[in-house]
């Protein structure tokens, strides 16, 4: 691809919300940004890292609410990358994990603009803040990462396969599909598997609840949980209790 100029689009992961989880490389990139196009889930404290002269343009999407269309975002990327040397596309979590980051990479590449991708910590890793490891020896040897909402609004068909495995399943954008998610597991005789809903992972206002997967919808309603949230399903959810109980029994013996 022919480079039309020396300008660069930096596709940067802002992390799950806690500003201290920003990577050093991301920090240094924001520090030198001339333009920042930032999402709804980006912690606004991160914008203070940028120079005062930096243009900070909100292009967020509220779940099922007001949003800046992807076409408009692509137009803004084109506009600013033609005029500024260091344009940062700042996205919550990791840009390449259900963040449309690579779609924006493709836009910049078609323009002949250089692109640098800087990974971010994903919100699913915030499960660890709730003593939920995504894998654990002899308990879960893999992780399925799924979207709860495809472009056409339907639930990912991969969930039926994931529900039959022993792997941990992490579902993004699934709060409107809790009943369908539960139904998939019940259908395979796994309605009693432990599940967690984690809202605003890693932030002070974080809320986390644990239930059986068959009770996901009821539990979310009882606790007033909404977006943004991730759903974690598998034996790892209750691992902290299982290990504590095993240690207590060992002490008694």
C-alpha angles and dihedrals in degrees: 000000000000113000110228093192142352095258118125135210111210112203101202132187111222094194130236097308110283103106092215089066092067112116120245091242091053090049092053091048094051089046090064099035120131093188130020122193103192137188134230094256095053113110104244090220087075091065089066089068091067123086117269089246092058117114108233113197123183114221100163134150121218109209108264090346140077115343146164107244120242090241090057091048090051090051091051091050089053093046097050097037089058091054108032134052099216117039118170122204100199115197132177117254111350117340094220096051106080088317101110087235095140092051087060091045087058092050092054092045092053087055091052091246121145116246132203121189119208113189123226135204108265125230090242088068086060085076086081089065085065094050092258113131114198092221133023131174113266091003109062122000097177146025131227112204112196140171115235092206124046122197091269091051096253128126116261110268088216089075090077089058094043092051090060093055131079091232126113111261120212117190124196122197091011104126092104090050101052094118092050092046091052091046091055092055095043089052089059094045094255102111091122095059113123117255135182132204113204118190122192092001115213094007126113091249092053116143123195131180133178126210142139113289091243089061098051097114096043092047094049090052093047092053098037095239121171142145136009098039141127127217120220119193127185146067091292089074091070096032094106090058094043093052092045091051092048091050091050092052090049091052091052091052 
